[in-house]
Amino acid sequence: MKIKLDNKAFNVSLENIAADKSISHRCAIFSLLCKESSYVKNYLFAQDCMHTLEIIKQLGAVVENENGVLKITPPKQIKIPDSILECGNSGTLMRLMIGFLSCIDGVFVLSGDKYLNARPMKRVSALLNKLGANIYGRDDANLAPLFIKGSKLDYFEYDNVLKSAQVKSALILAALFSKGCIINEDEKTRDHSENLLKLMQAPIKIDGNKIIVEALNDKKLKAFNVTVPNDPSSAFFYAVLCAISKDSTLVLKNMLLNKTRIEAYKVLEKMGANIKYELCEEGAEQIGTITIKSAPLKAVCVDENISWLIDEIPALSIAFAYAKGTSIVKNAKELRVKESDRIKAILYNLNSLGFETNEFEDGFSVIGFSSTKKESLINTFGDHRIAMSFSLLARDFDIKIDDVECVKSSFVNFYDILKEFGAKYAD
């Protein structure tokens, strides 16, 4: 699809951003731990999270949509499905379900699309197998399809050296259905699982960077009634577009303001953008308004709190392209095992436009304003964030995206919203 964006100044206010994907996944999965029905407003009805709903229904949950509010009634006992649990393109869904199912009495098979089935799952499966789980699959349970025969684990302690919220959440779920655990973090990772579980009155305690989980012992948790805030990761594409557009202002409403989720905005601030945050609501999560005003951007080095902004690095790479100087990303090897090898995907497409870049094992560098070309066919590698990030370059370049269908996995109306910035499309 060919894309062209206006390169005029704009003043736009958005409140129809995609709902937060991480929280939507967790609301659906964690509802299985409750005794009564839970209610979820503003659930993300994108492909990844729809797969989550289908899986919990296969496990016995009843899901009803009551005027846009999901009512999820858990089963008294997890049902053993008679078919494969399809995770689509969602690594979060597969990794969390590995943890959840590893200690449930029964047998389960997890699979996904060709991209997900090529992504490494050993970071979860190998850990759990060492603790007594029975998880089998290709490459020593590294690649799906995965076969899981549930069994109880002993109490364990784990140092989250991978700095992965997905691994942490999978282990918390396994521990709840076994004998508990302690998880140590030297760098705090995204904490949506802990926040929701505390709301559900789960036996979980946070002591500094230590997470203490006690066994449920067949106890059911308190049902919840939550509104999913808008996703700062999804909104960040438009924040970058504002930052690179002279004399422009963008207001983002009903946004999740959890500090582990707005680090990319903090990087944009360091680059020169004027950004303000207004807290409007505080419950399990902080929700409010983010206002961005453009300004000339300067290069930056991103090497801290990487787990807080790992998903936004593709969009940040577009800001780097417009920044004066050489921007650098380090300590981000996790980018290699996302929906694509995002380091290679980012640099492949920047290089196709003639930008000067350098690749590291754990990151990359980009020299701003170094492009020598004005048009390119963008290779998304089937990765939704690569597609959306490089669509932003249509402001100043002739861009064609090879695959826009992948965007539906996380942000169904991304290109509709982009029309508010003057986007026009052609085959």
Secondary structure in CASP SS format (residue, H / E / C, confidence):
PFRMAT SS
TARGET T0000
AUTHOR 0000-0000-0000
METHOD secondary structure of the structure
MODEL  1
M C 1.00
K E 1.00
I E 1.00
K E 1.00
L C 1.00
D C 1.00
N C 1.00
K C 1.00
A C 1.00
F C 1.00
N E 1.00
V E 1.00
S E 1.00
L E 1.00
E C 1.00
N C 1.00
I C 1.00
A C 1.00
A E 1.00
D C 1.00
K H 1.00
S H 1.00
I H 1.00
S H 1.00
H H 1.00
R H 1.00
C H 1.00
A H 1.00
I H 1.00
F H 1.00
S H 1.00
L H 1.00
L H 1.00
C E 1.00
K C 1.00
E C 1.00
S C 1.00
S E 1.00
Y E 1.00
V E 1.00
K E 1.00
N C 1.00
Y C 1.00
L C 1.00
F C 1.00
A C 1.00
Q H 1.00
D H 1.00
C H 1.00
M H 1.00
H H 1.00
T H 1.00
L H 1.00
E H 1.00
I H 1.00
I H 1.00
K H 1.00
Q H 1.00
L C 1.00
G C 1.00
A C 1.00
V E 1.00
V E 1.00
E E 1.00
N E 1.00
E E 1.00
N C 1.00
G C 1.00
V E 1.00
L E 1.00
K E 1.00
I E 1.00
T E 1.00
P C 1.00
P C 1.00
K C 1.00
Q C 1.00
I C 1.00
K C 1.00
I C 1.00
P C 1.00
D C 1.00
S C 1.00
I C 1.00
L E 1.00
E E 1.00
C C 1.00
G C 1.00
N C 1.00
S C 1.00
G H 1.00
T H 1.00
L H 1.00
M H 1.00
R H 1.00
L H 1.00
M H 1.00
I H 1.00
G H 1.00
F H 1.00
L H 1.00
S C 1.00
C C 1.00
I C 1.00
D C 1.00
G C 1.00
V E 1.00
F E 1.00
V E 1.00
L E 1.00
S E 1.00
G C 1.00
D C 1.00
K C 1.00
Y C 1.00
L H 1.00
N H 1.00
A H 1.00
R C 1.00
P C 1.00
M C 1.00
K H 1.00
R H 1.00
V H 1.00
S H 1.00
A H 1.00
L H 1.00
L H 1.00
N H 1.00
K H 1.00
L C 1.00
G C 1.00
A C 1.00
N E 1.00
I E 1.00
Y E 1.00
G E 1.00
R H 1.00
D H 1.00
D H 1.00
A H 1.00
N C 1.00
L E 1.00
A E 1.00
P E 1.00
L E 1.00
F E 1.00
I E 1.00
K E 1.00
G C 1.00
S C 1.00
K C 1.00
L C 1.00
D C 1.00
Y C 1.00
F E 1.00
E E 1.00
Y E 1.00
D E 1.00
N C 1.00
V C 1.00
L C 1.00
K C 1.00
S C 1.00
A H 1.00
Q H 1.00
V H 1.00
K H 1.00
S H 1.00
A H 1.00
L H 1.00
I H 1.00
L H 1.00
A H 1.00
A H 1.00
L H 1.00
F C 1.00
S C 1.00
K C 1.00
G C 1.00
C E 1.00
I E 1.00
I E 1.00
N E 1.00
E C 1.00
D C 1.00
E C 1.00
K C 1.00
T C 1.00
R C 1.00
D C 1.00
H H 1.00
S H 1.00
E H 1.00
N H 1.00
L H 1.00
L H 1.00
K H 1.00
L H 1.00
M C 1.00
Q C 1.00
A C 1.00
P C 1.00
I E 1.00
K E 1.00
I E 1.00
D E 1.00
G C 1.00
N C 1.00
K E 1.00
I E 1.00
I E 1.00
V E 1.00
E C 1.00
A C 1.00
L C 1.00
N C 1.00
D C 1.00
K C 1.00
K C 1.00
L E 1.00
K C 1.00
A C 1.00
F C 1.00
N E 1.00
V E 1.00
T E 1.00
V C 1.00
P C 1.00
N E 1.00
D C 1.00
P H 1.00
S H 1.00
S H 1.00
A H 1.00
F H 1.00
F H 1.00
Y H 1.00
A H 1.00
V H 1.00
L H 1.00
C H 1.00
A H 1.00
I C 1.00
S C 1.00
K C 1.00
D C 1.00
S C 1.00
T E 1.00
L E 1.00
V E 1.00
L E 1.00
K E 1.00
N E 1.00
M E 1.00
L E 1.00
L C 1.00
N C 1.00
K C 1.00
T C 1.00
R C 1.00
I C 1.00
E H 1.00
A H 1.00
Y H 1.00
K H 1.00
V H 1.00
L H 1.00
E H 1.00
K H 1.00
M H 1.00
G C 1.00
A C 1.00
N E 1.00
I E 1.00
K E 1.00
Y E 1.00
E E 1.00
L E 1.00
C E 1.00
E E 1.00
E E 1.00
G C 1.00
A C 1.00
E C 1.00
Q E 1.00
I E 1.00
G E 1.00
T E 1.00
I E 1.00
T E 1.00
I E 1.00
K E 1.00
S C 1.00
A C 1.00
P C 1.00
L C 1.00
K E 1.00
A C 1.00
V C 1.00
C E 1.00
V E 1.00
D C 1.00
E C 1.00
N C 1.00
I H 1.00
S H 1.00
W H 1.00
L C 1.00
I H 1.00
D H 1.00
E H 1.00
I H 1.00
P H 1.00
A H 1.00
L H 1.00
S H 1.00
I H 1.00
A H 1.00
F H 1.00
A H 1.00
Y C 1.00
A C 1.00
K E 1.00
G C 1.00
T E 1.00
S E 1.00
I E 1.00
V E 1.00
K C 1.00
N C 1.00
A C 1.00
K H 1.00
E H 1.00
L H 1.00
R H 1.00
V H 1.00
K C 1.00
E C 1.00
S C 1.00
D C 1.00
R H 1.00
I H 1.00
K H 1.00
A H 1.00
I H 1.00
L H 1.00
Y H 1.00
N H 1.00
L H 1.00
N H 1.00
S H 1.00
L C 1.00
G C 1.00
F C 1.00
E C 1.00
T E 1.00
N E 1.00
E E 1.00
F E 1.00
E C 1.00
D C 1.00
G E 1.00
F E 1.00
S E 1.00
V E 1.00
I E 1.00
G C 1.00
F C 1.00
S C 1.00
S C 1.00
T C 1.00
K C 1.00
K C 1.00
E E 1.00
S E 1.00
L E 1.00
I E 1.00
N C 1.00
T C 1.00
F C 1.00
G C 1.00
D C 1.00
H H 1.00
R H 1.00
I H 1.00
A H 1.00
M H 1.00
S H 1.00
F H 1.00
S H 1.00
L H 1.00
L H 1.00
A H 1.00
R H 1.00
D C 1.00
F C 1.00
D E 1.00
I E 1.00
K E 1.00
I E 1.00
D C 1.00
D C 1.00
V C 1.00
E H 1.00
C H 1.00
V H 1.00
K H 1.00
S H 1.00
S C 1.00
F C 1.00
V C 1.00
N C 1.00
F H 1.00
Y H 1.00
D H 1.00
I H 1.00
L H 1.00
K H 1.00
E H 1.00
F H 1.00
G C 1.00
A C 1.00
K E 1.00
Y E 1.00
A E 1.00
D C 1.00
END
